[in-house]
Amino acid sequence: MRVVPAGLPSVKHQPKEIEMDEIAFRSASALALSIRNKELGSRELLELYLQRIERLNARINAVVTLDIERARQRADLADAATLRGENWGPLHGVPMTVKDLFEVEGLRTTAGAIPGHIPSANASAVQRLINAGAVIFGKTNVSIFGGDVQSYNPIFGISNNPWDVTRTPGGSSGGAAAALAAGLTGLELGSDLASSIRLPAHNCGVYGHKPSHGLVSLRGHIPGPPGTLTEPDIAVAGPLARSADDLMITLDILAGPASDRAVAWQLKLPTARHATLRGFRVATWFNEGDCEIDCEILERYQDVVDALRNEGVVIDQNARPAFSFAHAHQVFVSMLLSLQSPGMPLEEFRNLALRADHLSPDDDGIVAEFARGTTLRHREWAMLNEARLRMRAAWGNFFRDYDVLLCPVAPTAAIPHDHSEPLFDRIIEVNGKPQSYLNLMSWGGIIGVTHMPATVAPVGRTKAGLPFGIQIVGPYLEDRTPIAFALHLADVIGGFQVPPEY
């Protein structure tokens, strides 16, 4: 049944056989086209998503805040503009949600921890989406301050995976990925420090893109504290979607300098290296002794490789950048931990610094690693940064010979909920053997610490029916290349699939 609110200008009708629930799962670009062509109203689509949230959201707790009246007003304005022949941009009239770490003017932004914060301005990325015509109608759930790879917090509770509610959708953009998979929103804005876009996309069977660091402004993202102008190292903002095409369109919207820098420079991203799948030179890195991958996922990855070879793609399964996984992981962990210190109470920081100073040099336990990492001297950080720059140079050399690298997102598909404390003691099971919970961010970490772009595309499901994705790493600042590869890959192996109960 189509819902056309009173007072909404009439638009052409879709054929009766097309169900509205099917429309909810269309790509954002397809939705925008339907709105521009007057085949579908923005308000009509917004009401569809609101109805689905009312009916389906309780099971997964993905959408946690709604801004209904303002969204309806903007959707009505979008429809009126359509009838006048106006086009607000590539997302004209498309209803969407954003991760509850991004500030939205006049709408509570909690970061899972601060219930009373009502921003007076939009985050830079949010404003860019609005400028492109989007209708922001709500926020999606996160971990506390984005600090976990599961999405739960004391304000809104636990988000569940729409493929299996006993499992996590991932974090910290877990609500975002779950809402997309369940057809509760048209598009999503996420952020990624340690796989926070990529892991939820992997767990929920949707697409996600972690841009090259610095392409998208993080002004108005929490953390840091509300109002801060510092944009943290490693962290990025980026899109989650149900198609790779949406990632490309949304990246073009989001990418660019912050307003204070736009007076001096503009961004011009290079085009994708190849226009067809056959042209790509592909390397794979699936096996790593320090982070074993689930055998079902590995088998499917090999199926992907075989399918690509059948399409004439040249693939090297032995090529590696000129550094070890272990070295890259250590640099990532240390630099990640160093980001914790600015928000840490001074007394706690001093106590940790004192502990770090008295640690035995051969103490490599988790507690020791945390103490050292969060209290790095600038000299130590500078040495780590030099190591990072050398790894990025190694990536540069690697991508002279290859266009993309295919690697895992995580060792396993979505894990069962585990909120035990301390977080460092949690264990995941891979191939019947225990691994550290922190390994869920290892593959993403070695990519993120060097600021490389990476796209996640869904490629299969386990025997238990859980989706999983593959990470497509591209050259620094050549973000369109891994997204283009993901777009072509869907033609060979398929793309997003709707969870059975949605």
N, C-alpha and C positions, 0 to 999 in steps of 0.2 A: 504493500500500500504506500502510495506516495503522500508525503506530508507537505502541503503548501500553506504556510501560515497566512492568516487573514492580512490583507494589505500588501502581500508580496506581489510584485508585478508578474504577470503571466509569462511563462517560457514554454518553448516547444516540448512536447512530451516524448519521453523515451518509449520504445516499443513495450507493450504491456508484459511481454514474456521476460523482460529483464527485471530481476528482483533488485530491490534497493540494497539488500544486504550484499549482493555481488558488487554493487557500485562502491560500497564502503572499502573494498579491497583493491580498488584500482590505484594505479600510481598517481602521485600528486600531479605530474605533468599531464596525464590523461584527464584528471579531474579539472585542472585549469582549462584545458582545451574545451571540455564539455561546457564549462561555465561561459567561456568566451563565445562559444557557438550557440549559446542560449538553449542548449539541450538539458541543462541542469542548473538550478539556482544555487547560489552560495548559501542562502538561508536554508534552502531545502536540504542541502548536504550537511550543514551544521546540525539541523534537527535530527537527521539520520544518525550522526555520531553521538549526539546527546541521548537519543533513545537507546542506542546500543550500549552506551556507558551505563545507563540506568538498568538495563537488562543483564549485562554481562560483566561489568567491572568488579562486582562484589567477589567473584571467584578469584580474581587475580590481583586486585587492589593496585592497579597500574596508574590510573588517573586519580590524583589526590586533591586537586583544587580546580574548581570551575569558575569561569568568568562569563556567565551565561548572558546577562543582559547587554553588557558592552559588546560581546561577540555577535549577538543578534543585531545590534544596531549597525555594526561594521559590515556584517553580511548583507543587510538590507541596502546599505550604501553601495556595496560592491555590485549588487544586482541592478540597482538604479543606474550605476555607471555603465554597466554592460549594455543596458537598453539605450543609453545615449551614445554608444559606440566607443566608450572610453576603455582603456586597458591600463590597469595599475602596474602591471609587470608580469613576470613569468609565473607568479603564484597568485594571480588575481582571483580573490574570493575563496581560496583553498583554506578550509579550517584545519588548524594544526595545534599541537601541544608542544611545550618545551620542558626540558628537564628542570626540576625544582632546585637547581643551583644557579640559574640565570635570573637576574632581576627583571621583573616586568612592572612597569609603572602602575601603581595603584593596586597591585595584586600581591597577596602575601607570598613571600619567598623565604622558605624555611631552611633550606639546605639540610633538612631532616633534624634540625637542632635548635632553631631560633624562631619560635612560633609567632612572635609579634612584629616581625620586620615587614613593613610595607614600603617598597622602594618609591622614590619620587621620580625616577627616570628608568628607561629601558636599558638593559645591557646592549652593548654595541651590536652584537650578533642578532639579538632580538629586533632591534630597530632596523637592521638591514632586511630582515624577513618581512617586517611590516611595510617597509618601503617598496618591497617587491610584490606587495598585494596580499600577503597572508593574513588570515583571520586567526589570531591567537585566542584560543578559548579555554586553555587550562594548563595545568602543570602535572608532571609525572614524577613518580616516587624515586627516591635515591637512598643510598646509605648515608650515615651521619657525616656531613661535610665531604661526601664523596669518598670516604676513606675505607671502602671495602669492596670486594668483588661480588657481594650479594647486596640486595636492596631492601633494607629494613631500618627502621628508626623509631624512637619513642613517640613521635608525633603522629605518624600515619600507619605504623605497623609494617607488616611483611608483604612484599610483592611476590606473587607466584608466577611460575612459568605456564603460559597457556597450553603448552603441549603436555604438561604433567604438573599439577598444582602442588605436588609434594616436593618439587625441585625449584631451585632459584632461577629467575630469568637472567641472573648475573648482576653486576654492578660496576660503576655506580649509575649508569644509564639504564638500569634494569626496568624501571617502569616505562621508559621510552620504548625499548625494544618489545616489551610485552604488549603495550598498547597498539603498536604497529601490527604485530603478528595477529592480534585479536580483532583487528579492524575497528579500533576505537578512535583513530585519528588519521589524518591524511599524510602527515609528515612529522618528523621530530628533529629537534635540536639537542644534541648531546655534547659531552666533553670527555676527554680522554687524557689521563696521566699515566696509568698503568693498565691499559686495555679497557678502559671504562666505556668506550664505544664498541670496541671490537669484540670483547667477550660477550656482552649482551646480544649483539647481532648474531654471533656464533651460537649462543644458547637458544635463541628464539627463532632462528631460521630467517632472519632479515638481512638487509644490506647495511653496511656502515663504512664510513670513511674517516680515518684519522689523518688530517692534513699535515703537510710539512709544518714544522713549528714556526710560528710567526705569521702565517698566512691569514689567520682569522683572529681578530682582536678578542681578548678575554676580559675587557673592561666590563664590569658589572656581573662578573662571575664570582660565586662564593664557593670555596675560599679563593683569594684572601678575604679579609674582613670587608664588610660593606663599605663602599666609598674609597677603597684603596685604588691607587693608580698603577701599582706594580703588577705586571703580568708574569706569572711564574714560569720558570724553566720547565721544559718537557711538556707541560700541559697544553692542550689544544681544544678548540671547539670545532665541532663538525656535525654532519648530518647522519641520520639513520632513516631508512626508507624501505619500500618494498620493491624497488628496482634500482639498478645501477644508473639508469638514465636520470632518475631523481637526484642521485648523489652528484652527478655532473652539474645539473642545473643549479642545485642548492649551493654547491661549492662556489660557483661563479657569483652567486648572490652574496655569500658570506665573506669571500676573500677580499682583502684590501686593507689599506692602512687605517689605523685609528684616526679620528678627526684631526688631532693635533699634528699628525704626520702627513696627512693628505695634502697639506699646503705645499709640500715639497716633492712628494713622489706618488706615483701610481703603480699599480700592479698589472703586469701582462704575463699571464701564465702561458707557457709553451703548449702547443697542441700535442695530442697524444702521438707517440712515436709512429704508430701504425694505424691504418684505417681498416685492416682486415686481420683476422686471427692468425692467418698463415704467416704474416710478416713478423710476428713476435718471436724474439729469441728468449727462451724461457729456461730458468734454472730452478731446481727444487732443493729444499733442505728440510727433509722430513725426519731424519734420524739424529738424535742427540742423546748420548748416554746419560747426561746429567738431567734429562727431562724426557723420560720415555713417554711415547704417545700410545693411546688406546689402539689395540690391533684392528678393531672394526673401522676406526677412522683412517688408519694407515691403508687398509685394503681399499677403501673408497678413494683415497687420494691417488692410489695407483690406477684405479679405474679412470679417474680424471686425466691422469697422464696419458693413459692408453687412448682415451677419446680424443685428446688433443693431437696425439701423434697420427691418429687416423685422419685428422683434418690437415695434416701436413706441417704441423708445428714442430720445430726443432727444439728438443728438450735435453738439457744436461742435468743429470741427477747427481753429479759428483762435484759440481762447482760450489765454491764457498768464498765469501769475502775473506780477506787476509787477516783474520783475528779469530780467536776461539770463542765459542759460546760462553764458556766459563768466565773468561775475561770480560766480555761484554756484559754479562749478568752482574758481575761484581761492581763494575762501574755504575750500572743502572741502580742497583740497590743502594749504594753509597750516596749517589746524587739524589735519589728519591727521598731517602731519609733526611738529607740535608734540607729539603724543602719544609720539613716539619718544624724546624726551630723558630722561625719568625713568629708563629702563632702560639708558641709554648710559653707558659708562665715563667718569669725570670728565675724564680727559685728552683723550679723543676729543671730548667736548663742548666743552672749552675751545679745542681746535684749530679746531673748526668755527665757534665763536663768533668767533674771531680772523679766520678767513677771511671770515665774513659781514660783519664790520666793515669790511673792506677791499675789498669788492666794488664794482664800478662800479654806480651806480644804474640804468643801462640794461641791465645783464646779467640777462637773463631765461632763461638756460639751465637745464637740469635740475639740474646740480651747484650752481649758485647758488641755485636754488629750494630745494634740499634743505638747504643750509647755513643759509639764512635761516629756513626753516620749523622746523627742529629746535632753533634757538637763539633763538626769539622772546623778547623781553622781555615782562613782564606787560602793559605799556602797549600793546604791539602786539597781544597776544592779546585784551585787553579791547576794542580797536577792532574786531578781527575778530568778536568775540562780539556786539558791537553790530550789525555788519552782518548776522550770522546771525539775530539777533532781529528785525531789520527784514524780512528775507526770510520769517521765520516769520509775521510780521504780514501780509505780502503773501499768503502761503498762506491765512491766516485769511480775508482778504477774498475770495480766489479761491473758497474753498469755501462762501461764502455763496450763490454762484450755481451751483455745480456740486457734485456729491456725490463723484465720483471723477475722477481723471485717468489716462488710459491713455498709457503711454510705453514706450520700449524698455527692456530690461534691459541689453543690451550691443550693440555694433555688428554682431556676427556670432554664429553658432552656435559650438559647441565648436571650439576651435583645436587644431591638432596640438601634441603635446608640444614645449615649447621651454624648456630649462633653461639656456640660455646666460647668461653673466654679462658685464657687469653687467645686472641686470634692467631698468634704465632704457633700455638700448639695444635691447631686444627690439622686434620689429615684427610686427604682424598685417596680414593682407591683407583689404581690404573692397572689393568691386566691382572687383577687379583693381588696386587702388591701396594703397600702404602707409599704415598709421596707427600711431601710438604704441601699444605694448602697454598703457600706462596708461589708454587710452581704454576698456578693458574694464570699468573701474570708474567711468567718468565719469557715466553716467546714474544709477547707484546712489548715487554720491557727492553729487550735488546734492540728492537726497532725504534721505540719511542725515544730512548736516551740519545740516539744519534740524530733525532729530529726528522727521520725519514717518513714519507707518506706511505700509508697502507690502507688497502680496501679489503673488507671482508665480504665474501659472497657465499650464500648457502650452496652446499654441494651434495648433501645427502642426509640420511637418517640412520640411526642405529637400529638393531633388531628390536629394541624396546620402543622404537618410534620417536626417539629424540633427534631433533635436527642438529646439524653442525655445519660449520663453514670452513673456508680456507682463507688464509691471509695472503694477499697479493701486495708485495712490497715493490715500490717503484723508486726511481731516482729522485734525489732531493729537489724540491720545487717543480718536479714534473708530475704533479698529482693527477693530471688528466690521463696519464699512461696506465696506471693500475686500474683506474675507474673504467677506462675504455676496454681493458682486458676483461674485467668482470662483466661488462655489457656483452661482449662477444662470447664469453664463456657460457652465459645463460642460453645462448642459441644452441649450444652443443649438449649441455647436461641438464638444462632446465634452471628455473630460478625459484622465487618465493612460492611457497605452498601454504594454503590456509590450514591452521590446526583443526582437527576433526570436529570439535564441539563449537566452532565459531562461524 
